[in-house]
Amino acid sequence: MTTDLTLRSVVLRRMTVSDVPGCVEVLQEHDPSQDAQEWVARLGRDVADLNKGPVVAVVENLVVGYARTLPFHHDTESPPDAAPEGYYLLGLVVALAHRKRGVGRLLTAERLRWLVGRGTASVYYYTHRDNVASQLLHEQMGFRGLTRKFWFPTLLPDHAEVLFCLHLPSTTAKAADSQGATSCPPRSTCPRRWGAQRSVRLHRAEAALPRPPKPEQAALSAVCGAQFASRVAVHLRLVAGSS
Ligand SMILES: CC(C)(COP(=O)(O)OP(=O)(O)OC[C@H]1O[C@@H](n2cnc3c(N)ncnc32)[C@H](O)[C@@H]1OP(=O)(O)O)[C@@H](O)C(=O)NCCC(=O)NCCS
């Protein structure tokens, strides 16, 4: 495991408009083929959307990492193998010079903490089947592989992504689940029946995943695993204290 005391100098916070240029730099460093103006427009939409919860990692006023969430709903065009409805962790990128120091883990823990606060029951994420770094990071946080065969609106039909799922230990979410509700944000146009009918295979696979043993245990510890909980908790206390 990486032990890096400079982690303490990393500040995690919700992304604001003033972070957009810094985020564009990080994203373009990772993928120079993407147009900067498109990134500016997309990040601007992220900031404005309260359901997306974009977060940044900042070191000495410099954005060194970015990540967001996305609430995904099915619609009438969604095929039978559509990925489950719910929250997805997307867009995680850490600046090259700051990788392997725990920043990606912190950005993931922070989004999970945010989702626990919203009563979310299950969180999803996908990545390329060869992206070992991303998979190891998410598996450390408790994510487990669901399937390679799934449809998602932004992916090509012959994509090589793997879908992962994490059950969050939220008592609120469990109560919502037991009443048959989904953990998606309320949306008047959300045809929930599609979720029930079209993702039945994926939900069966999900049911086989291990669930957190104690729903009442501290949410952060449960989502991060005992190995990382204290480190992340200390960090988040530092951040909370500094805001
Ligand atoms: C994937 C990525 C976000 C990881 O960020 P990071 O800040 O370097 O990750 P962390 O330091 O928090 O590492 C957490 C764990 O991830 C795994 N990991 C991270 N980088 C790794 C690498 N290069 N090789 C293997 N495992 C790696 C390790 O298990 C690590 O735990 P450890 O420190 O106990 O070994 C970063 O490499 C990145 O931005 N990659 C390009 C964009 C990308 O692939 N994003 C994910 C798309 S879903």
The ligand as an ORCA input file, in Angstrom:
! r2SCAN-3c Opt
* xyz 0 1
  C      -6.903      5.194    -12.023
  C      -6.389      6.463    -11.333
  C      -7.570      7.411    -11.144
  C      -5.814      6.088     -9.971
  O      -5.537      7.283     -9.255
  P      -4.410      7.334     -8.139
  O      -4.580      8.581     -7.374
  O      -3.090      7.075     -8.753
  O      -4.824      6.058     -7.274
  P      -4.466      5.821     -5.727
  O      -3.105      6.312     -5.440
  O      -5.580      6.330     -4.890
  O      -4.407      4.236     -5.673
  C      -5.401      3.459     -5.054
  C      -5.186      2.025     -5.463
  O      -5.399      1.874     -6.870
  C      -4.490      0.921     -7.395
  N      -3.586      1.573     -8.355
  C      -3.470      2.903     -8.592
  N      -2.595      3.115     -9.578
  C      -2.163      1.903     -9.971
  C      -1.284      1.456    -10.981
  N      -0.627      2.310    -11.789
  N      -1.106      0.125    -11.133
  C      -1.749     -0.768    -10.350
  N      -2.606     -0.380     -9.371
  C      -2.810      0.923     -9.187
  C      -3.684      0.379     -6.235
  O      -4.360     -0.764     -5.766
  C      -3.791      1.508     -5.240
  O      -3.705      1.051     -3.931
  P      -2.277      1.028     -3.151
  O      -1.866      2.456     -3.072
  O      -2.645      0.456     -1.849
  O      -1.382      0.205     -4.012
  C      -5.274      7.159    -12.164
  O      -4.301      6.195    -12.513
  C      -5.779      7.827    -13.421
  O      -6.163      8.993    -13.395
  N      -5.782      7.084    -14.523
  C      -6.255      7.598    -15.822
  C      -7.761      7.771    -15.856
  C      -8.478      6.513    -15.475
  O      -8.139      5.415    -15.899
  N      -9.529      6.701    -14.661
  C     -10.375      5.609    -14.213
  C     -11.426      5.433    -15.220
  S     -12.762      4.561    -14.532
*
